Amino acid sequence: MANAQSLEDRIATRIQASSLGVAVADPVNGPDQGVFIDNPYNAINSNSETRFGRDPKSRIVQYAPGSDTLLTVIPRIKAMSLGYGDTPPSFAQRVKDYLDWGAERAVKQPFVGVCESFNAVAIAILTARNSPLDNGTVIEYIGVKQGGLGHAIAVIGRADRVEAVGDTVPVPGLWGADCIVVDQWYALQAGTAPVFHVAGPHADGDYLKFLTTGTTRTGLYGTFTKDGTRANINPRG
């Protein structure tokens, strides 16, 4: 029997069943909630009583490997800043290390992070063997710069994808009606599912406004392919 759920719903279910999902929803920001956002954003939800925020037990924030890790070639100065010294690992090894970081944290709670950390875990889930995506699907790490601020998202099925890592990409409204954005960092604060459309008849206007208001650059920071070789990431117990 065919799976009756849409791809969007299956992705949302997998994200919610990971460390990025809400283990205990009541009370919001209570000690057993399971996932916390270190940098809640007023523009998404200005009510500090209802939006997801910092862990009341002040657990350590989990910072993902930086996007520079995913450069095809790392200049020496960047390699040094990332702690690699004079002999950074190969590109393939750095990609593996990035996904391993996300996979390890996908099953650990509590999770306390910023958008970049959430994005690494989400991409690891999407590239796992039991991801709802078909083998061969490309997942892009796209970064949005808004002045001194930045945001990281996972993008699937972007239309007319030709850019190399490091390039600027077109604005979200041009990504196509079938494009899917995965953003649990935003979703927890907005009270929505973590899957969005940014173009076409099902575009989420509020989310599109969040991505584009004050944006100075939208760039490609990494590409990943679900190839069926990575281990399963199982739902939390």
C-alpha positions as a Python dict, from the first residue, in 0.01 Angstrom:
ca = {
    (1, 'M'): (0, 0, 0),
    (2, 'A'): (138, 341, -95),
    (3, 'N'): (231, 585, 179),
    (4, 'A'): (-65, 822, 216),
    (5, 'Q'): (143, 1099, 370),
    (6, 'S'): (288, 1371, 153),
    (7, 'L'): (666, 1407, 135),
    (8, 'E'): (633, 1729, 335),
    (9, 'D'): (447, 1546, 614),
    (10, 'R'): (697, 1260, 618),
    (11, 'I'): (988, 1503, 650),
    (12, 'A'): (810, 1690, 930),
    (13, 'T'): (743, 1363, 1112),
    (14, 'R'): (1111, 1263, 1097),
    (15, 'I'): (1227, 1604, 1222),
    (16, 'Q'): (976, 1602, 1508),
    (17, 'A'): (1088, 1252, 1609),
    (18, 'S'): (1451, 1364, 1645),
    (19, 'S'): (1627, 1570, 1909),
    (20, 'L'): (1491, 1877, 1728),
    (21, 'G'): (1134, 1777, 1814),
    (22, 'V'): (945, 1858, 2132),
    (23, 'A'): (964, 1570, 2378),
    (24, 'V'): (738, 1742, 2632),
    (25, 'A'): (542, 2044, 2513),
    (26, 'D'): (396, 2159, 2843),
    (27, 'P'): (516, 2383, 2988),
    (28, 'V'): (685, 2570, 2706),
    (29, 'N'): (1053, 2609, 2798),
    (30, 'G'): (1006, 2365, 3084),
    (31, 'P'): (1295, 2145, 3197),
    (32, 'D'): (1171, 1833, 3011),
    (33, 'Q'): (1090, 1995, 2679),
    (34, 'G'): (1389, 1840, 2502),
    (35, 'V'): (1488, 2110, 2251),
    (36, 'F'): (1574, 2473, 2312),
    (37, 'I'): (1669, 2771, 2094),
    (38, 'D'): (1959, 2974, 2222),
    (39, 'N'): (1873, 3282, 2016),
    (40, 'P'): (1493, 3326, 1991),
    (41, 'Y'): (1400, 3597, 1743),
    (42, 'N'): (1153, 3874, 1822),
    (43, 'A'): (1047, 3909, 1459),
    (44, 'I'): (910, 3552, 1464),
    (45, 'N'): (743, 3567, 1804),
    (46, 'S'): (783, 3859, 2042),
    (47, 'N'): (614, 3679, 2332),
    (48, 'S'): (892, 3540, 2548),
    (49, 'E'): (637, 3339, 2749),
    (50, 'T'): (513, 3133, 2455),
    (51, 'R'): (807, 3114, 2217),
    (52, 'F'): (1081, 2858, 2255),
    (53, 'G'): (1387, 2998, 2422),
    (54, 'R'): (1694, 2914, 2625),
    (55, 'D'): (1710, 2607, 2843),
    (56, 'P'): (1622, 2702, 3203),
    (57, 'K'): (1900, 2469, 3321),
    (58, 'S'): (2152, 2665, 3110),
    (59, 'R'): (2290, 2364, 2926),
    (60, 'I'): (2576, 2418, 2683),
    (61, 'V'): (2479, 2537, 2335),
    (62, 'Q'): (2573, 2293, 2059),
    (63, 'Y'): (2748, 2476, 1777),
    (64, 'A'): (2774, 2295, 1444),
    (65, 'P'): (3093, 2290, 1238),
    (66, 'G'): (3107, 2619, 1047),
    (67, 'S'): (2996, 2648, 687),
    (68, 'D'): (3359, 2702, 586),
    (69, 'T'): (3407, 2331, 660),
    (70, 'L'): (3204, 2257, 345),
    (71, 'L'): (3420, 2454, 102),
    (72, 'T'): (3555, 2234, -178),
    (73, 'V'): (3901, 2376, -114),
    (74, 'I'): (3988, 2534, 221),
    (75, 'P'): (4241, 2817, 208),
    (76, 'R'): (4518, 2780, 467),
    (77, 'I'): (4394, 3068, 682),
    (78, 'K'): (4045, 2914, 702),
    (79, 'A'): (4189, 2571, 774),
    (80, 'M'): (4384, 2719, 1062),
    (81, 'S'): (4076, 2899, 1199),
    (82, 'L'): (3880, 2573, 1193),
    (83, 'G'): (4150, 2396, 1390),
    (84, 'Y'): (4277, 2182, 1102),
    (85, 'G'): (4630, 2317, 1104),
    (86, 'D'): (4838, 2293, 788),
    (87, 'T'): (4686, 1963, 666),
    (88, 'P'): (4306, 1984, 659),
    (89, 'P'): (4111, 1665, 579),
    (90, 'S'): (3991, 1602, 226),
    (91, 'F'): (3664, 1755, 114),
    (92, 'A'): (3489, 1416, 134),
    (93, 'Q'): (3612, 1364, 489),
    (94, 'R'): (3500, 1712, 594),
    (95, 'V'): (3151, 1650, 453),
    (96, 'K'): (3138, 1318, 636),
    (97, 'D'): (3250, 1480, 960),
    (98, 'Y'): (2981, 1747, 922),
    (99, 'L'): (2706, 1488, 868),
    (100, 'D'): (2840, 1269, 1148),
    (101, 'W'): (2820, 1568, 1383),
    (102, 'G'): (2454, 1618, 1292),
    (103, 'A'): (2369, 1247, 1306),
    (104, 'E'): (2519, 1208, 1652),
    (105, 'R'): (2317, 1498, 1789),
    (106, 'A'): (1994, 1398, 1614),
    (107, 'V'): (1931, 1136, 1881),
    (108, 'K'): (2057, 1321, 2189),
    (109, 'Q'): (1849, 1538, 2415),
    (110, 'P'): (1832, 1800, 2541),
    (111, 'F'): (1936, 1981, 2225),
    (112, 'V'): (2025, 2349, 2263),
    (113, 'G'): (2135, 2528, 1948),
    (114, 'V'): (2126, 2812, 1701),
    (115, 'C'): (1997, 2791, 1343),
    (116, 'E'): (2326, 2656, 1208),
    (117, 'S'): (2320, 2371, 1459),
    (118, 'F'): (1955, 2290, 1381),
    (119, 'N'): (2042, 2290, 1011),
    (120, 'A'): (2328, 2041, 1050),
    (121, 'V'): (2102, 1798, 1234),
    (122, 'A'): (1821, 1840, 980),
    (123, 'I'): (2058, 1776, 687),
    (124, 'A'): (2195, 1466, 861),
    (125, 'I'): (1839, 1335, 902),
    (126, 'L'): (1760, 1407, 537),
    (127, 'T'): (2070, 1223, 414),
    (128, 'A'): (2024, 919, 639),
    (129, 'R'): (1933, 589, 475),
    (130, 'N'): (1582, 595, 629),
    (131, 'S'): (1515, 953, 522),
    (132, 'P'): (1187, 993, 331),
    (133, 'L'): (1382, 1137, 37),
    (134, 'D'): (1462, 926, -269),
    (135, 'N'): (1822, 826, -329),
    (136, 'G'): (1990, 1085, -547),
    (137, 'T'): (1801, 1378, -393),
    (138, 'V'): (2020, 1684, -338),
    (139, 'I'): (1987, 1885, -18),
    (140, 'E'): (2136, 2234, -17),
    (141, 'Y'): (2262, 2431, 280),
    (142, 'I'): (2157, 2785, 200),
    (143, 'G'): (2253, 3083, 412),
    (144, 'V'): (2064, 3411, 427),
    (145, 'K'): (2252, 3725, 529),
    (146, 'Q'): (2052, 4011, 679),
    (147, 'G'): (2300, 4281, 764),
    (148, 'G'): (2497, 4154, 1063),
    (149, 'L'): (2261, 3860, 1112),
    (150, 'G'): (2247, 3530, 928),
    (151, 'H'): (2023, 3228, 897),
    (152, 'A'): (2078, 2870, 779),
    (153, 'I'): (1821, 2647, 609),
    (154, 'A'): (1801, 2313, 427),
    (155, 'V'): (1654, 2331, 77),
    (156, 'I'): (1529, 2042, -138),
    (157, 'G'): (1429, 2057, -503),
    (158, 'R'): (1527, 2416, -581),
    (159, 'A'): (1446, 2501, -943),
    (160, 'D'): (1721, 2578, -1197),
    (161, 'R'): (2000, 2477, -961),
    (162, 'V'): (2333, 2559, -1130),
    (163, 'E'): (2537, 2746, -867),
    (164, 'A'): (2857, 2623, -705),
    (165, 'V'): (2920, 2637, -331),
    (166, 'G'): (3002, 2996, -241),
    (167, 'D'): (2783, 3147, -513),
    (168, 'T'): (2485, 3375, -463),
    (169, 'V'): (2152, 3212, -546),
    (170, 'P'): (1827, 3370, -668),
    (171, 'V'): (1573, 3500, -419),
    (172, 'P'): (1344, 3237, -259),
    (173, 'G'): (1044, 3340, -466),
    (174, 'L'): (1224, 3195, -770),
    (175, 'W'): (1298, 2854, -619),
    (176, 'G'): (993, 2688, -771),
    (177, 'A'): (660, 2558, -646),
    (178, 'D'): (804, 2212, -573),
    (179, 'C'): (1093, 2341, -363),
    (180, 'I'): (1083, 2241, 5),
    (181, 'V'): (1258, 2431, 285),
    (182, 'V'): (1322, 2258, 618),
    (183, 'D'): (1360, 2499, 910),
    (184, 'Q'): (1279, 2368, 1257),
    (185, 'W'): (1455, 2663, 1425),
    (186, 'Y'): (1189, 2895, 1279),
    (187, 'A'): (902, 2648, 1313),
    (188, 'L'): (939, 2600, 1688),
    (189, 'Q'): (905, 2974, 1741),
    (190, 'A'): (624, 3026, 1492),
    (191, 'G'): (425, 2722, 1604),
    (192, 'T'): (424, 2558, 1261),
    (193, 'A'): (547, 2239, 1096),
    (194, 'P'): (917, 2260, 997),
    (195, 'V'): (853, 2231, 621),
    (196, 'F'): (778, 2532, 401),
    (197, 'H'): (715, 2632, 40),
    (198, 'V'): (848, 2971, -64),
    (199, 'A'): (710, 2989, -419),
    (200, 'G'): (397, 2884, -602),
    (201, 'P'): (40, 2851, -474),
    (202, 'H'): (141, 2698, -139),
    (203, 'A'): (405, 2955, -49),
    (204, 'D'): (403, 3055, 318),
    (205, 'G'): (386, 3434, 315),
    (206, 'D'): (503, 3483, 672),
    (207, 'Y'): (803, 3258, 624),
    (208, 'L'): (890, 3417, 291),
    (209, 'K'): (878, 3758, 458),
    (210, 'F'): (1112, 3634, 730),
    (211, 'L'): (1365, 3508, 473),
    (212, 'T'): (1360, 3818, 255),
    (213, 'T'): (1308, 4122, 478),
    (214, 'G'): (1636, 4310, 499),
    (215, 'T'): (1823, 4031, 321),
    (216, 'T'): (2147, 4142, 158),
    (217, 'R'): (2263, 3805, 21),
    (218, 'T'): (2132, 3452, -22),
    (219, 'G'): (2413, 3206, -85),
    (220, 'L'): (2488, 2837, -132),
    (221, 'Y'): (2707, 2706, 149),
    (222, 'G'): (2700, 2332, 91),
    (223, 'T'): (2543, 2050, -109),
    (224, 'F'): (2466, 1697, 5),
    (225, 'T'): (2316, 1394, -169),
    (226, 'K'): (2103, 1125, -10),
    (227, 'D'): (2278, 822, -159),
    (228, 'G'): (2159, 541, 66),
    (229, 'T'): (2500, 476, 220),
    (230, 'R'): (2465, 659, 550),
    (231, 'A'): (2332, 487, 859),
    (232, 'N'): (1970, 514, 969),
    (233, 'I'): (1878, 781, 1222),
    (234, 'N'): (1603, 631, 1433),
    (235, 'P'): (1329, 821, 1615),
    (236, 'R'): (1397, 906, 1975),
    (237, 'G'): (1282, 652, 2230),
}
